[in-house]
Amino acid sequence: MTGAPERRRLRVAARRTVASDVVALDLAPLDDTALPDWEPGAHVDLEVAPGTERQYSLVGTTPEGHWRIAVLREPDGRGGSAAVHDGLAVGTEVAVAGPRNHFGFDPSRPAVFVAGGIGITPIAAMIAAAERAGTPWELHYAGRTRDRMAFVDDLVAAHPDRVALAVADEHPRLNVVGLLAEPRDAVVYCCGPRGLMDAVEAAAAHWPAGSVRVERFEPAADVDAPGEPFEVELAVTGVTVTVPADRTLLEVAEEAGAFVLSSCREGTCGTCETPVLEGAVEHRDTVLSPEEQADDRSMMVCVSRARRGCPRLVLEL
């Protein structure tokens, strides 16, 4: 197991609008305890309502040592962003777990950053780290309108020669095929809408393995696809269970008495990552990289299943 993310109570110390429908929140400890350090690409699990958590990337740490996140109000979302915008005023206490990081930044290699809309949040932290480390970098930032692009003015003002904008109502659409046509000695980091990340992965498919890293906070398209029954041996618990076609491994394991850390239950946060001792996995998460999924060393038991044709898994549960 990757271990439980530390949970703590924090308060909203500051709040400001950084773009149309985007609010930045500074989260501070309730006492003099210092918040832990974190690496660019890290996110926290924010309890936006009782029993409901959402994942938000850390944008930076303030001079006071507070964590900063930025949240887009999504009218067609599941209500998490609306709860943040409408319910988290300055002084509000909130439960936070983490940070944890599945979107690590490598300062030893040049970076090509591709951000779409609110996907700029983890990228902004990476840019700051690249500047500190002297890492060559470039940013390609796409958005519908400039007023909806968080931190855009600051980024352009500070790095006019490294930031290329693709604002839908001002400039041509971001051409990821042209951008990534020739493989380079660089890592591509992308965060944004699913369509953008899919396009980047497809456009860079001919780059060396491990050259593209993406951050996804929405479930995979096949997360609810029909499955097949399979058997799972819980090596630590000492029992063997059958997972029906219409239930998740997590649900069945919990009923069998296994202790499983979980949060999102849709394959986006990484909390329930579990080592795989035997068997082949049908990965339905958006946390593990394609290379990690191919290794079958771990799986997100909230959504992933045994691969078709593999009747049995053995897990470290």
C-alpha positions as CSV (number, residue, x, y, z in Angstrom):
1,M,0.0,0.0,0.0
2,T,1.1,3.6,-0.6
3,G,0.1,4.6,3.0
4,A,-2.7,6.8,4.2
5,P,-2.4,10.5,3.4
6,E,-2.2,12.5,6.6
7,R,-5.4,14.2,7.5
8,R,-5.6,17.6,9.2
9,R,-8.0,20.4,9.9
10,L,-7.1,23.7,8.1
11,R,-8.8,27.0,7.8
12,V,-9.3,29.3,4.8
13,A,-6.9,32.1,5.6
14,A,-7.4,34.1,2.3
15,R,-9.6,34.0,-0.7
16,R,-9.4,35.9,-4.0
17,T,-10.8,35.6,-7.5
18,V,-8.0,34.9,-10.0
19,A,-10.1,34.5,-13.1
20,S,-13.7,34.3,-14.1
21,D,-15.3,31.5,-12.0
22,V,-11.9,30.6,-10.5
23,V,-11.2,31.3,-6.8
24,A,-7.8,30.8,-5.1
25,L,-7.9,29.7,-1.5
26,D,-5.0,29.8,1.0
27,L,-5.2,27.0,3.6
28,A,-3.6,27.5,6.9
29,P,-3.1,25.4,10.1
30,L,-5.3,26.0,13.1
31,D,-2.3,26.5,15.3
32,D,1.5,27.2,14.9
33,T,2.2,23.7,13.4
34,A,4.0,24.1,10.1
35,L,2.5,22.4,7.0
36,P,4.7,19.8,5.4
37,D,6.7,20.5,2.3
38,W,5.5,19.1,-1.0
39,E,6.8,18.6,-4.5
40,P,5.3,20.2,-7.7
41,G,2.4,18.2,-9.1
42,A,1.1,17.2,-5.6
43,H,-2.6,17.5,-4.8
44,V,-4.7,17.4,-1.7
45,D,-8.1,15.8,-1.0
46,L,-10.4,18.5,0.2
47,E,-13.7,17.6,2.1
48,V,-16.0,20.0,0.3
49,A,-19.1,18.6,2.1
50,P,-19.5,15.9,4.8
51,G,-18.4,12.6,3.2
52,T,-17.6,14.2,-0.1
53,E,-13.9,14.8,-1.2
54,R,-12.5,16.4,-4.3
55,Q,-8.8,16.5,-5.4
56,Y,-7.2,19.9,-6.1
57,S,-3.6,20.5,-7.2
58,L,-1.4,22.7,-5.0
59,V,-0.4,25.9,-6.8
60,G,2.2,27.1,-4.3
61,T,3.1,27.8,-0.7
62,T,2.5,31.4,0.4
63,P,5.2,33.4,2.3
64,E,3.3,32.6,5.5
65,G,3.7,28.8,4.8
66,H,0.1,28.3,3.8
67,W,-1.0,26.0,1.0
68,R,-2.7,27.6,-2.1
69,I,-5.2,25.9,-4.4
70,A,-7.4,27.3,-7.1
71,V,-10.8,25.9,-8.0
72,L,-13.0,26.4,-11.1
73,R,-16.7,26.6,-10.7
74,E,-18.1,23.9,-13.0
75,P,-21.8,24.4,-13.6
76,D,-22.2,20.9,-15.0
77,G,-20.0,19.2,-12.4
78,R,-21.0,17.0,-9.5
79,G,-21.3,19.9,-7.0
80,G,-17.9,19.9,-5.4
81,S,-16.7,23.1,-7.0
82,A,-20.0,24.8,-6.2
83,A,-19.5,23.8,-2.6
84,V,-16.1,25.4,-2.5
85,H,-17.2,28.6,-4.2
86,D,-20.4,29.0,-2.1
87,G,-19.3,27.5,1.2
88,L,-15.6,28.1,1.9
89,A,-15.3,31.7,3.1
90,V,-12.3,33.1,4.9
91,G,-12.2,31.5,8.4
92,T,-14.0,28.3,7.4
93,E,-12.4,25.2,8.7
94,V,-12.1,22.3,6.3
95,A,-10.7,18.7,6.4
96,V,-7.7,18.1,4.1
97,A,-5.8,14.9,3.4
98,G,-2.4,14.8,1.7
99,P,-0.4,16.0,0.0
100,R,0.2,13.1,-2.4
101,N,1.8,13.2,-5.8
102,H,1.2,11.1,-8.9
103,F,2.3,13.8,-11.3
104,G,6.0,14.2,-10.4
105,F,8.2,16.9,-11.9
106,D,11.8,16.0,-13.0
107,P,13.9,19.2,-12.9
108,S,16.9,17.4,-14.5
109,R,15.2,17.4,-18.0
110,P,13.8,20.2,-20.1
111,A,10.1,20.6,-19.8
112,V,7.3,21.2,-22.3
113,F,4.3,22.3,-20.3
114,V,0.8,22.1,-21.8
115,A,-2.1,23.4,-19.8
116,G,-5.8,23.8,-20.6
117,G,-8.0,26.0,-18.4
118,I,-7.8,25.2,-14.7
119,G,-5.1,22.6,-15.6
120,I,-2.6,25.4,-15.1
121,T,-2.7,24.8,-11.3
122,P,-0.1,22.0,-11.0
123,I,1.8,23.4,-14.0
124,A,2.3,26.8,-12.2
125,A,4.0,25.0,-9.3
126,M,6.2,23.1,-11.8
127,I,7.2,26.4,-13.6
128,A,8.3,27.9,-10.2
129,A,10.4,24.8,-9.5
130,A,11.9,24.9,-13.0
131,E,12.9,28.5,-12.5
132,R,14.6,27.6,-9.2
133,A,16.4,24.7,-10.7
134,G,17.4,26.4,-13.9
135,T,15.5,23.9,-15.9
136,P,14.8,24.9,-19.6
137,W,11.0,25.1,-20.1
138,E,8.2,26.4,-22.3
139,L,4.5,26.7,-21.6
140,H,1.6,26.3,-24.1
141,Y,-1.5,27.5,-22.3
142,A,-5.0,27.1,-23.9
143,G,-8.3,28.6,-22.8
144,R,-11.6,29.7,-24.1
145,T,-11.2,33.3,-23.2
146,R,-8.4,35.2,-21.5
147,D,-10.6,36.2,-18.5
148,R,-11.1,32.5,-17.7
149,M,-7.4,31.7,-17.7
150,A,-6.0,31.8,-14.1
151,F,-2.7,33.4,-13.5
152,V,-2.3,34.2,-17.2
153,D,-1.3,37.8,-16.8
154,D,1.4,37.0,-14.2
155,L,2.8,34.2,-16.3
156,V,3.0,36.3,-19.5
157,A,4.5,39.3,-17.7
158,A,7.2,37.2,-15.9
159,H,8.1,35.0,-18.8
160,P,7.0,36.6,-22.1
161,D,9.5,34.6,-24.2
162,R,8.5,31.2,-22.7
163,V,4.7,31.4,-22.6
164,A,2.6,30.8,-25.7
165,L,-1.1,31.4,-25.4
166,A,-3.9,29.7,-27.4
167,V,-7.0,31.7,-26.5
168,A,-9.9,30.5,-28.5
169,D,-11.4,33.9,-29.3
170,E,-8.0,35.5,-30.0
171,H,-5.6,33.0,-31.4
172,P,-5.6,29.8,-33.5
173,R,-6.3,26.6,-31.6
174,L,-3.4,24.9,-29.9
175,N,-1.8,22.6,-32.4
176,V,-0.5,19.7,-30.3
177,V,0.3,17.6,-33.3
178,G,2.6,20.2,-34.7
179,L,4.1,21.0,-31.3
180,L,5.0,17.4,-30.6
181,A,5.7,16.2,-34.1
182,E,9.5,15.9,-33.5
183,P,10.6,14.0,-30.3
184,R,12.9,16.0,-28.1
185,D,15.0,15.5,-25.1
186,A,12.3,16.7,-22.8
187,V,9.3,15.7,-20.7
188,V,5.8,16.8,-21.7
189,Y,3.6,17.7,-18.7
190,C,-0.1,18.1,-19.5
191,C,-3.1,18.9,-17.3
192,G,-6.5,20.1,-18.5
193,P,-9.7,18.8,-20.1
194,R,-9.7,15.1,-21.0
195,G,-9.7,15.9,-24.8
196,L,-6.5,17.9,-24.5
197,M,-4.7,15.3,-22.5
198,D,-5.9,12.5,-24.9
199,A,-4.7,14.6,-27.8
200,V,-1.3,15.2,-26.2
201,E,-0.8,11.5,-25.5
202,A,-1.8,10.6,-29.0
203,A,0.4,13.3,-30.6
204,A,3.5,12.2,-28.5
205,A,2.9,8.4,-28.9
206,H,6.1,8.2,-30.9
207,W,8.2,9.9,-28.2
208,P,10.3,7.6,-26.0
209,A,8.4,5.8,-23.2
210,G,7.9,8.0,-20.1
211,S,8.2,11.3,-22.0
212,V,4.5,12.3,-21.4
213,R,3.0,12.8,-18.0
214,V,-0.6,13.9,-17.4
215,E,-2.7,14.7,-14.4
216,R,-6.4,13.6,-14.5
217,F,-9.0,14.3,-11.9
218,E,-12.0,12.8,-13.7
219,P,-12.9,9.2,-14.1
220,A,-11.8,7.1,-17.1
221,A,-14.3,6.8,-19.8
222,D,-14.6,3.0,-19.3
223,V,-14.9,3.2,-15.5
224,D,-18.5,1.8,-15.5
225,A,-18.1,-0.6,-18.4
226,P,-19.6,-4.1,-17.9
227,G,-17.2,-6.5,-16.3
228,E,-16.9,-10.2,-15.6
229,P,-16.9,-12.1,-12.3
230,F,-13.4,-13.0,-10.9
231,E,-11.9,-14.4,-7.8
232,V,-9.5,-12.5,-5.5
233,E,-7.3,-13.9,-2.8
234,L,-6.7,-11.4,-0.1
235,A,-3.2,-12.5,1.0
236,V,-3.1,-10.5,4.3
237,T,-6.7,-11.1,5.4
238,G,-6.4,-14.8,4.5
239,V,-9.7,-15.1,2.6
240,T,-10.7,-15.6,-1.0
241,V,-13.7,-13.7,-2.4
242,T,-15.6,-13.6,-5.7
243,V,-16.3,-10.2,-7.2
244,P,-19.5,-10.2,-9.2
245,A,-19.8,-8.5,-12.6
246,D,-21.9,-5.6,-11.1
247,R,-19.8,-4.9,-8.0
248,T,-16.4,-3.4,-7.3
249,L,-13.4,-5.2,-5.8
250,L,-13.3,-2.5,-3.1
251,E,-16.9,-3.2,-2.0
252,V,-16.4,-6.9,-1.8
253,A,-13.0,-6.6,0.0
254,E,-14.5,-4.3,2.6
255,E,-17.4,-6.7,3.3
256,A,-14.8,-9.5,3.7
257,G,-13.2,-7.6,6.5
258,A,-10.2,-6.1,4.7
259,F,-9.0,-2.7,5.7
260,V,-8.8,-0.6,2.5
261,L,-7.9,3.1,2.5
262,S,-10.2,4.8,0.0
263,S,-11.4,8.3,-0.9
264,C,-12.8,9.1,-4.3
265,R,-14.0,5.6,-5.3
266,E,-13.7,6.5,-9.0
267,G,-10.1,5.9,-9.7
268,T,-8.8,9.4,-9.6
269,C,-7.1,10.0,-6.2
270,G,-4.8,7.0,-5.7
271,T,-5.7,6.4,-2.1
272,C,-6.8,2.8,-2.6
273,E,-3.7,1.7,-4.5
274,T,-3.0,-1.9,-3.7
275,P,0.0,-4.2,-4.6
276,V,-0.8,-7.0,-7.0
277,L,1.0,-10.3,-6.2
278,E,-0.4,-12.4,-9.0
279,G,-2.7,-11.9,-12.0
280,A,-3.4,-9.5,-14.8
281,V,-5.4,-6.3,-14.2
282,E,-7.9,-4.3,-16.3
283,H,-6.9,-0.9,-15.2
284,R,-9.7,1.7,-15.1
285,D,-8.0,4.4,-13.1
286,T,-6.5,7.7,-14.2
287,V,-3.7,7.7,-11.7
288,L,-1.1,5.2,-12.9
289,S,0.9,5.9,-16.0
290,P,0.6,3.6,-19.0
291,E,3.9,2.1,-18.1
292,E,2.8,1.5,-14.5
293,Q,-0.4,-0.1,-15.6
294,A,1.5,-2.4,-18.0
295,D,3.7,-3.5,-15.1
296,D,0.6,-4.8,-13.1
297,R,2.4,-4.2,-9.8
298,S,-0.5,-2.3,-8.3
299,M,-4.1,-1.4,-9.0
300,M,-6.8,0.9,-7.8
301,V,-9.3,-1.5,-6.3
302,C,-12.2,1.0,-6.4
303,V,-12.5,0.7,-10.1
304,S,-10.1,-1.8,-11.6
305,R,-10.8,-5.5,-12.2
306,A,-9.2,-8.7,-13.3
307,R,-8.4,-8.6,-17.0
308,R,-10.7,-10.6,-19.2
309,G,-9.4,-14.1,-19.4
310,C,-7.7,-13.8,-16.0
311,P,-10.0,-15.6,-13.5
312,R,-8.0,-14.8,-10.3
313,L,-6.0,-12.1,-8.7
314,V,-3.9,-12.2,-5.5
315,L,-3.6,-8.9,-3.7
316,E,-1.7,-7.6,-0.7
317,L,-4.8,-7.0,1.3
